[in-house]
Amino acid sequence: MHMADALLSPAVGATFWAGTIGTIGYASKKLKEHLDDRKIPLMGVLGAFIFASQMINFTIPGTGSSGHLGGGMILTVLLGPHAAFLVMASVLTVQALFFADGGLLALGCNIWNLGFYPCFVAYPLIYKPLAGDGRSPRRILLASMASGIFVFQAGAFSVVLETLLSGKTALPFTTFLLMMQPIHLAIGVVEGFVTAGMIQYVRAARPEILDSSASSAPLAAGISFRNVLIGFVAFAVVTGGALSWFASAHPDGLEWSIGKVTGMGELPEQKRGIPAALKSVQEKTAFLPGYGFKPAAGEPKEKKQERPAWPNVDAGTSLSGLLGGVLVLAIAFGIGWAIRAYRRYNRPGSP
Amino acid sequence: MSFETAYSGIGRLDRLSYRDTVIHRLDPRAKVVATMLFAVVVVSFPKYEVLSLLPFFLFPILIGALGDIPAGFIARKVVAVSPFAVFVGIFNPLFDPGVVAIAPGVSVSAGWISFASILVKFSLTISAALLLIATTSFPGICRGLRRLGIPALFVSQLLFLYRYLFVLIEEAIRVVRARDMRAFGKKGAGVRVFVRIVGTLFLRTVERAERIYGAMLARGFRGDVPSMRSEMFRPADAIFVLAAGGFFALCRFVPVPQMIGRLVGGLAG
């Protein structure tokens, strides 16, 4: 369920990057205050461990399909939330670079979706209260299940939200939600089961690892409900701010491009959801006298350049656009091919 | 993607990043900034834009060609990670059925255009991200991130992860191979066995971390990983960032394909 660049708008991508960078900074600062040097190599090697164990798949009972570990909850229980968040962020960064899971702009969203919820929501608010002192296997199972399910529901919901706010998909909100949430319910149950199994395995073999992470109070219990709440409010404000910017910047660009691509000036009506909301914003802001020629920042400037060249779009102009597109691609690939051919020709010792 | 292919993919990207070409020699910061800028500009195009995105292919093509990165390898990796974007995008033609004329006599539904736009954006951003790591060593990227103000603790976390990634993946491959040899198809590959395997792997990992910590203490570790490399942001790096930025701005605000098309059409007509 990695979010992908292609489905994001810059505003949504930047908002989640801001949230993620802020949380990385906060976690680093918190961790530094009470850091035991011993934890630095442990965190690094555990990151590699999560990475490696995500590549081991297993059969999900009853379905025959295979799943793999998310790892956010296990890390949080073993390392405490701040260290676990940094480890998750590093795992996702390396995945984004080496597997191109999602891409660079979406990395902020992915760290948020898979790291923030287990470390700063599920652990203090669900796992801790349910697991208690962490000595009863039944309570550990219950706590892991509940947090596993929550983490994946929250993560999947974030993906839906990010996709829809970006406005690149035509999927209706409820349809998308109904596709994402049930699948992630199953994944969450499996994750909860695996998390509980791991914790009990570690408890049986090396109990001191769990005890040390639970007793190092500054790391494990450093989060109060109030801080979580403040974090959420701050995030909501940032999101709201970014969205209003998005809402005011987007419609005319959209309208403009639809007009250009479709040749109809406007698209088949979007009946509900964000596109409809944007449309009402747009009806209020667009078609002002002289709008197209107003020298302002951002989209209007773009319009200013576009309008004179494309006063009315018809199928004929679209055709020349297509022709140009093909030519541009041919030129780009031609340049690439020429450089490669030149290299091959000049490479010493090549056959 | 099987375990071994995934692993060899990482290894190959890693080896490519230690080559020595014009692109590899650029400062990591310049490449990180240019690639991020590229991703932002590409996704800033509206939903129904396809044609104006095409000139952006020049950026990954140039980086790949100048950096001497095999094009087929990058293309295969892009296809391998495409399912989620395709899965979400494929619903656009279903839910967005308005008909659009793209050429005289040829019309498609608006959903196909936005789907095509998602695919083009996807190939652009993913290939650019892969080319970043293929032309910049991972430690180089970490040094770049540190200089760009990312907290030192997080950067050393990335470096540690990278250092032990290959060691642990190889260990996991051995464990999985042993399991698969005993598992006769699907039997025995269930969750219970998985928990035990991962538990064992975890304990070995912790023990390894303890040994590493001891070895680091013996070598004077005091909590951070200093770098001996001093990197200068040279004029060539600045020129690279400026040229890339200028190109992105040009293609963002000027409809290059349409202009070329009209020019050629005008010459022909």
Chai-1 contact restraints between the chains, C-beta under 6 A:
chainA,res_idxA,chainB,res_idxB,connection_type,confidence,min_distance_angstrom,max_distance_angstrom,comment,restraint_id
A,A4,B,F84,contact,1.0,0.0,6.0,A-B,restraint_1
A,A4,B,A85,contact,1.0,0.0,6.0,A-B,restraint_2
A,D5,B,A39,contact,1.0,0.0,6.0,A-B,restraint_3
A,D5,B,V43,contact,1.0,0.0,6.0,A-B,restraint_4
A,D5,B,T125,contact,1.0,0.0,6.0,A-B,restraint_5
A,A6,B,A85,contact,1.0,0.0,6.0,A-B,restraint_6
A,A6,B,I118,contact,1.0,0.0,6.0,A-B,restraint_7
A,A6,B,K121,contact,1.0,0.0,6.0,A-B,restraint_8
A,A6,B,F122,contact,1.0,0.0,6.0,A-B,restraint_9
A,L7,B,V88,contact,1.0,0.0,6.0,A-B,restraint_10
A,L8,B,V43,contact,1.0,0.0,6.0,A-B,restraint_11
A,P10,B,V40,contact,1.0,0.0,6.0,A-B,restraint_12
A,P10,B,V43,contact,1.0,0.0,6.0,A-B,restraint_13
A,P10,B,S44,contact,1.0,0.0,6.0,A-B,restraint_14
A,I24,B,F154,contact,1.0,0.0,6.0,A-B,restraint_15
A,G25,B,P151,contact,1.0,0.0,6.0,A-B,restraint_16
A,S28,B,P151,contact,1.0,0.0,6.0,A-B,restraint_17
A,S28,B,L153,contact,1.0,0.0,6.0,A-B,restraint_18
A,S28,B,F154,contact,1.0,0.0,6.0,A-B,restraint_19
A,D37,B,G223,contact,1.0,0.0,6.0,A-B,restraint_20
A,R38,B,Y213,contact,1.0,0.0,6.0,A-B,restraint_21
A,P41,B,A209,contact,1.0,0.0,6.0,A-B,restraint_22
A,P41,B,I212,contact,1.0,0.0,6.0,A-B,restraint_23
A,P41,B,Y213,contact,1.0,0.0,6.0,A-B,restraint_24
A,L42,B,A209,contact,1.0,0.0,6.0,A-B,restraint_25
A,M43,B,Q157,contact,1.0,0.0,6.0,A-B,restraint_26
A,G44,B,Q157,contact,1.0,0.0,6.0,A-B,restraint_27
A,G44,B,F160,contact,1.0,0.0,6.0,A-B,restraint_28
A,G44,B,L161,contact,1.0,0.0,6.0,A-B,restraint_29
A,V45,B,Y164,contact,1.0,0.0,6.0,A-B,restraint_30
A,V45,B,T205,contact,1.0,0.0,6.0,A-B,restraint_31
A,V45,B,R208,contact,1.0,0.0,6.0,A-B,restraint_32
A,V45,B,A209,contact,1.0,0.0,6.0,A-B,restraint_33
A,G47,B,L161,contact,1.0,0.0,6.0,A-B,restraint_34
A,A48,B,L161,contact,1.0,0.0,6.0,A-B,restraint_35
A,A48,B,Y164,contact,1.0,0.0,6.0,A-B,restraint_36
A,A48,B,L165,contact,1.0,0.0,6.0,A-B,restraint_37
A,A48,B,L168,contact,1.0,0.0,6.0,A-B,restraint_38
A,F49,B,L168,contact,1.0,0.0,6.0,A-B,restraint_39
A,F49,B,T205,contact,1.0,0.0,6.0,A-B,restraint_40
A,F51,B,L165,contact,1.0,0.0,6.0,A-B,restraint_41
A,A52,B,L168,contact,1.0,0.0,6.0,A-B,restraint_42
A,A52,B,I169,contact,1.0,0.0,6.0,A-B,restraint_43
A,A52,B,A172,contact,1.0,0.0,6.0,A-B,restraint_44
A,S53,B,V198,contact,1.0,0.0,6.0,A-B,restraint_45
A,M55,B,F3,contact,1.0,0.0,6.0,A-B,restraint_46
A,M55,B,A6,contact,1.0,0.0,6.0,A-B,restraint_47
A,I56,B,A172,contact,1.0,0.0,6.0,A-B,restraint_48
A,I56,B,V176,contact,1.0,0.0,6.0,A-B,restraint_49
A,F58,B,A189,contact,1.0,0.0,6.0,A-B,restraint_50
A,F58,B,V191,contact,1.0,0.0,6.0,A-B,restraint_51
A,F58,B,F194,contact,1.0,0.0,6.0,A-B,restraint_52
A,T59,B,K186,contact,1.0,0.0,6.0,A-B,restraint_53
A,T59,B,A189,contact,1.0,0.0,6.0,A-B,restraint_54
A,T59,B,G190,contact,1.0,0.0,6.0,A-B,restraint_55
A,L86,B,F154,contact,1.0,0.0,6.0,A-B,restraint_56
A,L86,B,Q157,contact,1.0,0.0,6.0,A-B,restraint_57
A,S90,B,Q157,contact,1.0,0.0,6.0,A-B,restraint_58
A,S90,B,L158,contact,1.0,0.0,6.0,A-B,restraint_59
A,S90,B,L161,contact,1.0,0.0,6.0,A-B,restraint_60
A,V94,B,L161,contact,1.0,0.0,6.0,A-B,restraint_61
A,L97,B,I133,contact,1.0,0.0,6.0,A-B,restraint_62
A,F98,B,I10,contact,1.0,0.0,6.0,A-B,restraint_63
A,F98,B,L13,contact,1.0,0.0,6.0,A-B,restraint_64
A,A100,B,V81,contact,1.0,0.0,6.0,A-B,restraint_65
A,A100,B,I126,contact,1.0,0.0,6.0,A-B,restraint_66
A,A100,B,A129,contact,1.0,0.0,6.0,A-B,restraint_67
A,A100,B,L130,contact,1.0,0.0,6.0,A-B,restraint_68
A,G103,B,T125,contact,1.0,0.0,6.0,A-B,restraint_69
A,G103,B,I126,contact,1.0,0.0,6.0,A-B,restraint_70
A,G103,B,A129,contact,1.0,0.0,6.0,A-B,restraint_71
A,L104,B,M36,contact,1.0,0.0,6.0,A-B,restraint_72
A,L104,B,A39,contact,1.0,0.0,6.0,A-B,restraint_73
A,L104,B,A129,contact,1.0,0.0,6.0,A-B,restraint_74
A,L105,B,A39,contact,1.0,0.0,6.0,A-B,restraint_75
A,K168,B,K47,contact,1.0,0.0,6.0,A-B,restraint_76
A,K168,B,I118,contact,1.0,0.0,6.0,A-B,restraint_77
A,T169,B,V88,contact,1.0,0.0,6.0,A-B,restraint_78
A,A170,B,N92,contact,1.0,0.0,6.0,A-B,restraint_79
A,A170,B,F95,contact,1.0,0.0,6.0,A-B,restraint_80
A,A170,B,D96,contact,1.0,0.0,6.0,A-B,restraint_81
A,A170,B,G111,contact,1.0,0.0,6.0,A-B,restraint_82
A,L171,B,F91,contact,1.0,0.0,6.0,A-B,restraint_83
A,V194,B,V195,contact,1.0,0.0,6.0,A-B,restraint_84
A,G197,B,V195,contact,1.0,0.0,6.0,A-B,restraint_85
A,M198,B,V195,contact,1.0,0.0,6.0,A-B,restraint_86
A,M198,B,G199,contact,1.0,0.0,6.0,A-B,restraint_87
A,Y201,B,G199,contact,1.0,0.0,6.0,A-B,restraint_88
A,A205,B,L203,contact,1.0,0.0,6.0,A-B,restraint_89
A,G253,B,P46,contact,1.0,0.0,6.0,A-B,restraint_90
A,L254,B,P46,contact,1.0,0.0,6.0,A-B,restraint_91
A,S257,B,P46,contact,1.0,0.0,6.0,A-B,restraint_92
A,S257,B,Y48,contact,1.0,0.0,6.0,A-B,restraint_93
A,S257,B,E49,contact,1.0,0.0,6.0,A-B,restraint_94
A,I258,B,Y48,contact,1.0,0.0,6.0,A-B,restraint_95
A,V261,B,Y48,contact,1.0,0.0,6.0,A-B,restraint_96
A,V261,B,I113,contact,1.0,0.0,6.0,A-B,restraint_97
A,T262,B,V100,contact,1.0,0.0,6.0,A-B,restraint_98
A,G263,B,A101,contact,1.0,0.0,6.0,A-B,restraint_99
A,L267,B,G98,contact,1.0,0.0,6.0,A-B,restraint_100
A,L267,B,A110,contact,1.0,0.0,6.0,A-B,restraint_101
A,P268,B,G98,contact,1.0,0.0,6.0,A-B,restraint_102
A,E302,B,F253,contact,1.0,0.0,6.0,A-B,restraint_103
A,Q305,B,F253,contact,1.0,0.0,6.0,A-B,restraint_104
A,A315,B,A101,contact,1.0,0.0,6.0,A-B,restraint_105
A,A315,B,P104,contact,1.0,0.0,6.0,A-B,restraint_106
A,S318,B,I102,contact,1.0,0.0,6.0,A-B,restraint_107
A,L319,B,A103,contact,1.0,0.0,6.0,A-B,restraint_108
A,S320,B,G261,contact,1.0,0.0,6.0,A-B,restraint_109
A,S320,B,R262,contact,1.0,0.0,6.0,A-B,restraint_110
A,S320,B,G265,contact,1.0,0.0,6.0,A-B,restraint_111
A,G321,B,L51,contact,1.0,0.0,6.0,A-B,restraint_112
A,G321,B,P257,contact,1.0,0.0,6.0,A-B,restraint_113
A,G321,B,Q258,contact,1.0,0.0,6.0,A-B,restraint_114
A,G321,B,G261,contact,1.0,0.0,6.0,A-B,restraint_115
A,L323,B,G261,contact,1.0,0.0,6.0,A-B,restraint_116
A,G324,B,P257,contact,1.0,0.0,6.0,A-B,restraint_117
A,G324,B,Q258,contact,1.0,0.0,6.0,A-B,restraint_118
A,G324,B,I260,contact,1.0,0.0,6.0,A-B,restraint_119
A,G324,B,G261,contact,1.0,0.0,6.0,A-B,restraint_120
A,G325,B,L51,contact,1.0,0.0,6.0,A-B,restraint_121
A,G325,B,L54,contact,1.0,0.0,6.0,A-B,restraint_122
A,G325,B,P257,contact,1.0,0.0,6.0,A-B,restraint_123
A,L327,B,I260,contact,1.0,0.0,6.0,A-B,restraint_124
A,V328,B,L54,contact,1.0,0.0,6.0,A-B,restraint_125
A,V328,B,P55,contact,1.0,0.0,6.0,A-B,restraint_126
A,V328,B,P257,contact,1.0,0.0,6.0,A-B,restraint_127
A,L329,B,L54,contact,1.0,0.0,6.0,A-B,restraint_128
A,A332,B,F57,contact,1.0,0.0,6.0,A-B,restraint_129
A,A332,B,L58,contact,1.0,0.0,6.0,A-B,restraint_130
A,A332,B,I61,contact,1.0,0.0,6.0,A-B,restraint_131
A,G336,B,I61,contact,1.0,0.0,6.0,A-B,restraint_132
A,G336,B,A65,contact,1.0,0.0,6.0,A-B,restraint_133
A,I339,B,A65,contact,1.0,0.0,6.0,A-B,restraint_134
A,R340,B,A65,contact,1.0,0.0,6.0,A-B,restraint_135
